Amino acid sequence: MQNILKYGLLSLLLFSTACNNTSDGFDTRRAYGKLNAIKAVEMAQSYDNSINTGSNYDLTQIQNEPYYSYAWHFAYNNTFGQFFGVDQEAHIHIEDAWKITRGAGITVAVIDASNFDWQHEDLESNVIRTYNSDEDNNNITNQGDSDDASHGSIVAGFIASPINGKGLVGAAPEAKLMLIKQIDPSDVATIKAFEYAKNNGAKIINNSWGTNNVSQGVASALQELKDEGVTIIFASGNDGDNMDDPSINDESELDSVIGIGASSEKNDVTTYSNYGKNIDLIAPGGDLYNGAGILGIDDNGVFGSQVQRSIVTNDYAFTHGTSFAAPITAGVVALMLSVNPTLNPYQIRDILINTTDKVGENTNY
């Protein structure tokens, strides 16, 4: 089983326009439901056993993070938006959700086939556990190569970069992170990583990777995790492929999983996002070639990515991919669980889908 990082900068080509809708009778490539954070949090609150946080958080600290004005996926900034052609509705309406909750009390696991720069200034304070499932220890860095790409770091940052006066913030800046490095692509190793996350308190597991050929053993294990109350999120991938092709059997299509495609700065689906009737919704993933890209923690060690656009330091970089749409969604799920920890994965999936904003050329749902 080949483990493929679903990461935009590792893709050399962009493919045809890609999107999905589960309804029959219209072009499934051109319409989709896009994540809406405040609607999802409010619906989570409407379910039984929700927590009245009594909070009315001020947004000043978040808005004062140095690079927050570049975070079009969270809120529109007129100066940045006009320069890069960002649609005013491209964001996920998260600021109103942050007035209610920032995700405190929820642990999100990230399983990734790369190293993690867990001591990054915009990660370290929210990392509570690390695990290398290949070596059965807590070493998740490659200490011999400081320039080794760290796809997992940027994924984790979109979930829970903290409010700390440095860089930017994640979708759930008060949630905690469990970072799991898994290079071995075998079924045994994959199931081991998921079981570790569950057994150590993760209620959400983000996976910005996939195989296009999930085994029955892994599929069964993921279904068991869902039935045990763990919400599992997978990125759909960046090849512009129709996932309804019978030769493709990806993790992101499973009933046990919430499959995420990518939206762009134009408030539409991206041309690279894989699509199909079993992909559940889209979230911001950005488009470096037709817009600004999406700003996250730098993926490439101390040397820095080449996409700073002369406005951020080499600890941060603009990128794109469904790899980053997935953790933004995971962060919103953390917000939902923080106001209603009794929600099960079935309810969470229904809430996410039913609170989306319809985007694309065909919105006849």
C-alpha positions in Angstrom: 0.0 0.0 0.0 1.5 3.3 -1.1 1.1 6.2 1.3 0.6 9.4 -0.8 0.9 12.8 0.9 -1.9 14.8 -0.5 0.1 18.0 -0.7 -0.1 20.7 -3.4 3.5 21.6 -3.5 4.5 18.0 -4.2 2.2 17.9 -7.3 4.0 19.0 -10.5 0.8 19.4 -12.6 -2.7 20.8 -12.2 -5.5 18.9 -13.8 -9.0 19.6 -15.0 -11.7 21.4 -13.0 -12.7 19.1 -10.1 -15.6 19.1 -7.7 -18.5 17.0 -6.5 -22.0 16.9 -5.2 -23.8 13.8 -4.0 -27.1 14.7 -5.7 -27.9 13.0 -9.0 -28.8 14.7 -12.2 -26.2 17.5 -12.7 -22.5 17.9 -13.3 -20.8 16.7 -10.1 -17.6 18.6 -11.0 -19.0 22.0 -10.6 -20.9 22.4 -7.4 -20.2 21.7 -3.8 -20.9 22.6 -0.2 -18.2 24.7 1.5 -17.5 24.6 5.2 -19.2 27.2 7.3 -17.8 27.3 10.9 -20.3 29.4 12.7 -23.3 27.5 11.3 -21.6 24.2 12.3 -20.9 25.4 15.8 -24.4 26.8 16.3 -26.0 23.6 15.1 -23.7 21.6 17.4 -25.0 23.8 20.3 -28.6 23.1 19.3 -28.2 19.3 20.0 -28.9 17.9 23.4 -26.2 18.0 26.0 -24.4 21.0 24.6 -22.4 23.2 26.9 -23.3 26.8 27.4 -19.9 28.3 27.5 -21.2 31.7 28.4 -18.4 33.1 26.4 -18.3 36.2 24.2 -14.6 36.2 23.4 -13.1 39.4 22.0 -11.3 38.9 18.7 -8.7 41.5 19.2 -5.9 39.1 20.1 -6.5 36.9 17.1 -6.8 39.8 14.7 -3.6 41.2 16.0 -1.6 38.1 15.2 1.1 39.4 12.8 0.0 37.6 9.6 -3.7 37.3 10.3 -4.6 39.8 7.6 -3.3 37.3 5.0 -5.7 34.5 6.3 -8.4 34.9 3.7 -9.6 31.5 4.6 -10.7 32.9 8.0 -11.8 36.5 7.2 -11.7 38.9 4.3 -9.1 41.7 4.4 -9.7 44.4 1.9 -6.1 45.3 1.1 -4.8 41.8 0.8 -8.1 40.6 -0.9 -8.1 43.2 -3.6 -4.4 42.7 -4.4 -4.8 38.9 -4.8 -8.4 38.9 -6.2 -9.9 37.1 -3.1 -13.7 36.8 -3.1 -15.2 38.4 -0.1 -17.1 35.2 0.7 -14.1 32.8 0.3 -13.6 32.4 4.0 -15.4 30.0 6.4 -17.1 32.6 8.7 -15.1 31.5 11.7 -14.8 34.7 13.6 -18.3 34.5 15.0 -17.5 30.9 16.0 -14.4 32.1 17.9 -16.6 34.4 19.9 -18.1 31.2 21.3 -15.2 28.8 21.5 -11.6 28.3 20.5 -11.6 24.5 20.9 -10.4 24.2 24.5 -10.5 20.7 25.9 -10.3 18.8 22.6 -7.3 16.8 21.3 -6.7 16.4 17.6 -4.3 13.8 16.2 -2.4 14.3 13.0 -1.1 11.2 11.3 1.5 12.0 8.7 4.2 10.3 6.7 6.7 13.1 7.3 8.7 14.8 10.0 7.2 17.4 12.4 8.9 20.6 13.5 7.0 20.4 16.7 9.1 23.1 18.3 8.0 25.6 15.7 7.1 28.9 17.4 3.5 28.5 16.2 3.0 24.9 17.3 5.0 24.0 20.4 2.7 25.3 23.1 -0.3 23.3 21.8 1.6 20.0 21.3 0.8 17.6 24.1 2.1 14.3 22.7 4.3 13.0 19.9 4.7 9.4 18.7 6.7 7.7 16.0 4.7 4.6 15.2 7.5 3.0 13.2 10.1 3.2 16.0 7.6 3.1 18.9 9.1 6.2 20.5 8.4 9.9 20.6 11.0 11.0 18.0 9.1 12.7 15.1 11.9 14.8 13.7 14.8 14.1 11.4 17.5 15.6 13.5 20.2 14.9 10.9 18.6 17.2 8.3 17.1 20.5 9.3 15.9 21.1 5.8 13.8 18.0 5.6 10.3 18.8 4.5 7.7 18.8 7.2 4.3 18.3 5.6 2.9 17.3 9.0 3.9 20.6 10.6 1.9 22.8 8.2 -1.1 20.4 8.5 -0.9 20.7 12.3 -0.7 24.5 12.2 -3.9 24.8 10.3 -5.6 23.0 13.1 -4.2 24.6 16.2 -1.6 27.3 15.8 -2.0 29.1 19.1 -2.9 32.8 19.9 0.6 33.9 20.9 1.5 37.1 19.1 3.5 35.1 16.5 2.6 34.4 12.9 -1.0 33.2 12.6 -3.6 31.1 14.2 -5.2 27.7 13.5 -9.0 27.1 13.2 -9.0 25.8 16.9 -6.2 27.8 18.5 -7.0 26.4 22.0 -7.2 22.8 21.0 -4.3 20.4 21.7 -2.3 18.4 19.2 -1.1 14.8 19.1 1.5 14.4 16.3 2.1 10.9 14.9 4.8 10.1 12.4 4.1 7.0 10.3 6.3 6.2 7.4 5.7 2.4 7.2 2.7 2.0 4.8 1.7 -1.5 5.9 -1.8 -2.2 7.2 -0.4 -3.2 10.6 1.5 0.1 11.0 -1.5 2.2 9.8 -3.9 0.6 12.2 -1.3 0.9 15.0 -1.1 4.7 14.4 -4.9 5.1 14.5 -5.2 2.9 17.6 -2.5 5.0 19.4 -4.4 8.2 18.7 -7.7 6.8 20.0 -6.1 5.2 23.1 -4.4 8.4 24.0 -7.5 10.6 23.9 -7.8 12.0 20.4 -11.4 12.6 19.4 -10.5 13.7 15.9 -7.8 12.3 13.6 -6.7 14.3 10.6 -5.1 12.5 7.6 -3.8 14.6 4.8 -2.8 11.6 2.8 -4.3 8.6 1.1 -3.6 5.5 -1.0 -6.3 5.3 -3.7 -6.4 1.6 -2.7 -7.5 1.2 0.9 -7.4 -2.4 2.2 -10.4 -4.1 3.8 -8.4 -4.4 7.0 -7.8 -0.7 7.3 -11.4 0.1 6.2 -12.8 -2.1 8.9 -10.5 -0.5 11.5 -11.6 3.0 10.5 -15.3 1.9 10.8 -14.6 0.5 14.3 -13.0 3.8 15.3 -16.0 5.8 14.1 -18.3 3.5 16.0 -16.2 4.1 19.1 -16.7 7.9 18.8 -13.6 9.0 16.8 -14.1 11.4 13.9 -11.8 10.7 11.1 -11.0 13.2 8.3 -9.2 12.5 5.1 -8.1 14.9 2.3 -9.4 13.9 -1.2 -6.1 14.5 -3.1 -4.8 16.9 -5.7 -4.9 15.2 -9.1 -8.2 16.5 -10.4 -9.5 12.9 -10.5 -13.0 11.6 -10.5 -13.1 9.4 -7.4 -16.1 7.6 -8.8 -13.8 5.7 -11.1 -14.1 2.1 -10.0 -10.3 1.7 -10.1 -10.0 4.2 -7.3 -10.8 3.1 -3.7 -9.5 5.9 -1.5 -9.8 6.4 2.3 -11.5 9.7 1.7 -14.5 7.9 0.1 -15.2 5.6 3.0 -18.5 5.9 4.9 -16.4 5.9 8.1 -14.5 9.0 7.0 -15.3 12.7 6.3 -13.7 13.3 2.9 -12.6 16.9 2.1 -11.9 18.7 -1.1 -10.5 22.2 -1.6 -12.0 25.6 -2.3 -10.1 28.6 -3.7 -9.7 32.3 -3.1 -12.4 32.7 -5.8 -14.9 31.0 -3.5 -15.1 28.1 -5.9 -13.8 24.6 -6.1 -10.1 24.3 -7.1 -9.1 22.7 -10.4 -6.8 20.3 -8.6 -9.2 18.9 -6.0 -10.3 15.2 -6.5 -14.0 14.9 -6.5 -16.8 12.3 -6.5 -20.1 11.4 -4.9 -18.5 10.2 -1.7 -16.5 13.3 -1.0 -18.5 15.2 1.6 -17.6 18.9 1.5 -14.8 21.4 0.6 -12.8 23.8 2.7 -10.2 26.4 1.8 -7.1 24.9 0.2 -6.0 27.9 -1.9 -4.5 28.1 -5.4 -0.9 29.3 -5.7 -1.2 29.5 -9.5 -4.4 31.5 -9.8 -4.3 33.4 -6.5 -2.4 34.0 -3.3 -2.3 30.4 -2.0 -3.1 29.7 1.6 -0.7 30.8 4.4 0.5 28.3 6.9 3.6 27.3 8.8 6.6 26.8 6.5 6.9 23.2 5.3 10.6 23.2 4.6 12.6 23.6 7.8 14.8 26.5 8.7 15.8 27.3 5.1 12.2 28.2 4.3 9.9 27.6 1.3 10.3 29.9 -1.7 6.7 31.2 -1.5 6.9 34.0 1.1 5.7 36.6 -1.4 8.0 39.0 0.3 5.5 39.6 3.1 6.2 36.7 5.6 9.4 35.3 7.1 10.7 31.8 6.2 9.0 30.3 9.2 5.8 30.6 7.1 4.8 30.1 3.5 1.9 30.2 1.1 0.9 26.8 -0.3 -2.1 25.0 -1.6 -3.8 21.6 -1.5 -6.5 19.4 0.0 -3.9 18.6 2.6 -4.8 21.9 4.2 -8.5 21.9 3.6 -8.7 18.8 5.7 -7.1 20.2 8.9 -9.1 23.4 8.7 -12.1 21.2 8.8 -10.6 19.2 11.7 -10.2 22.4 13.6 -13.8 23.3 13.1 -14.8 19.9 14.3 -12.8 20.6 17.5 -14.8 23.8 17.9 -18.0 21.8 17.6 -16.9 19.2 20.1 -15.8 21.9 22.6 -19.4 23.1 22.8 -20.9 19.7 22.6 -18.6 16.8 23.5 -21.4 14.3 23.3 -21.6 14.6 19.5 -20.8 11.4 17.7 -19.1 11.1 14.3 -22.4 10.5 12.5 -23.9 13.7 13.9 -20.7 15.6 13.2 -20.7 14.6 9.5 -24.4 15.4 9.2 -23.9 18.9 10.8 -20.9 19.7 8.5 -22.7 18.7 5.4 -26.0 20.4 6.3 -24.5 23.7 7.3 -22.3 24.2 4.2 -22.5 27.2 1.8 -23.2 26.2 -1.7 -20.6 27.3 -4.2 -19.8 26.5 -7.8 -21.7 27.1 -11.1 -24.5 24.7 -10.3 -26.1 25.1 -6.9 -29.3 23.2 -7.6 -29.2 20.8 -4.6 
